[in-house]
Amino acid sequence: MDDLKNLNEDQQKQLLFMMLVQQHQQIGMMGLGKIKNPATDKIERDLGSAKYAIDTLNALAEYTKGNLPTELKSYLDQSLTNLRLNYADEVKKGDTIAAESSKEEAQGDTESGETKED
């Protein structure tokens, strides 16, 4: 943080804003299972925390609309787009895994002679 001392007040605020965005982006990527959780040193998938990070950055984008320099707006927009695309990919993977699991269960039931009634 000593680097902040060499910057003027506006530059300090911009850097802090970028760090805030970066923190939420990292939380999102951890929730998506894309990077390790530094506390556990494991890849952990938690789509709820990823969605929370995306929603937080989205709110930040809405509340700062028209008040950000071009570079910060681009950084925030790019971070949101990256997280949203990765989130959609993970949700799709989850749906595929759930469908495959259901299909395997159904095949197992028919092979064992069991039938499910609704």
Backbone hydrogen bonds, N-H to C=O, Kabsch-Sander energy under -0.5 kcal/mol:
donor,donor_aa,acceptor,acceptor_aa,energy
4,L,1,M,-1.4
5,K,2,D,-1.1
6,N,3,D,-1.1
7,L,4,L,-1.5
12,Q,8,N,-2.4
13,K,9,E,-2.2
14,Q,10,D,-2.2
15,L,11,Q,-2.4
16,L,12,Q,-2.5
17,F,13,K,-2.3
18,M,14,Q,-2.3
19,M,15,L,-2.3
20,L,16,L,-2.1
21,V,17,F,-2.3
22,Q,18,M,-2.7
23,Q,19,M,-2.4
24,H,20,L,-1.9
25,Q,21,V,-2.3
26,Q,22,Q,-2.4
27,I,23,Q,-2.3
28,G,24,H,-2.4
29,M,25,Q,-2.5
30,M,26,Q,-2.4
31,G,27,I,-2.3
32,L,28,G,-1.7
33,G,30,M,-1.5
33,G,44,E,-0.6
34,K,29,M,-2.8
35,I,29,M,-0.9
37,N,42,K,-3.0
40,T,37,N,-0.6
41,D,37,N,-2.8
42,K,37,N,-0.8
44,E,42,K,-0.6
46,D,31,G,-2.8
46,D,44,E,-0.6
49,S,46,D,-0.6
50,A,46,D,-1.8
51,K,47,L,-2.6
52,Y,48,G,-2.1
53,A,49,S,-2.1
54,I,50,A,-2.2
55,D,51,K,-3.0
56,T,52,Y,-2.4
57,L,53,A,-2.3
58,N,54,I,-2.5
59,A,55,D,-2.4
60,L,56,T,-2.2
61,A,57,L,-2.3
62,E,58,N,-2.3
63,Y,59,A,-2.8
64,T,60,L,-1.5
65,K,62,E,-0.8
67,N,64,T,-2.8
73,K,69,P,-2.5
74,S,70,T,-2.6
75,Y,71,E,-2.2
76,L,72,L,-2.6
77,D,73,K,-2.9
78,Q,74,S,-2.8
79,S,75,Y,-2.2
80,L,76,L,-2.5
81,T,77,D,-2.6
82,N,78,Q,-2.4
83,L,79,S,-2.4
84,R,80,L,-2.8
85,L,81,T,-2.5
86,N,82,N,-2.1
87,Y,83,L,-2.7
88,A,84,R,-2.7
89,D,85,L,-2.1
90,E,86,N,-2.3
91,V,87,Y,-2.7
92,K,88,A,-2.3
93,K,89,D,-2.2
94,G,90,E,-2.4
95,D,91,V,-2.4
96,T,92,K,-2.3
97,I,93,K,-2.8
98,A,94,G,-2.5
99,A,95,D,-2.4
100,E,96,T,-2.6
101,S,97,I,-2.4
102,S,98,A,-2.3
103,K,99,A,-2.3
104,E,100,E,-2.5
105,E,101,S,-2.3
106,A,102,S,-2.5
107,Q,103,K,-2.4
108,G,104,E,-2.3
109,D,105,E,-2.2
110,T,106,A,-2.2
111,E,107,Q,-2.2
112,S,108,G,-1.6
113,G,110,T,-0.7
114,E,109,D,-2.1
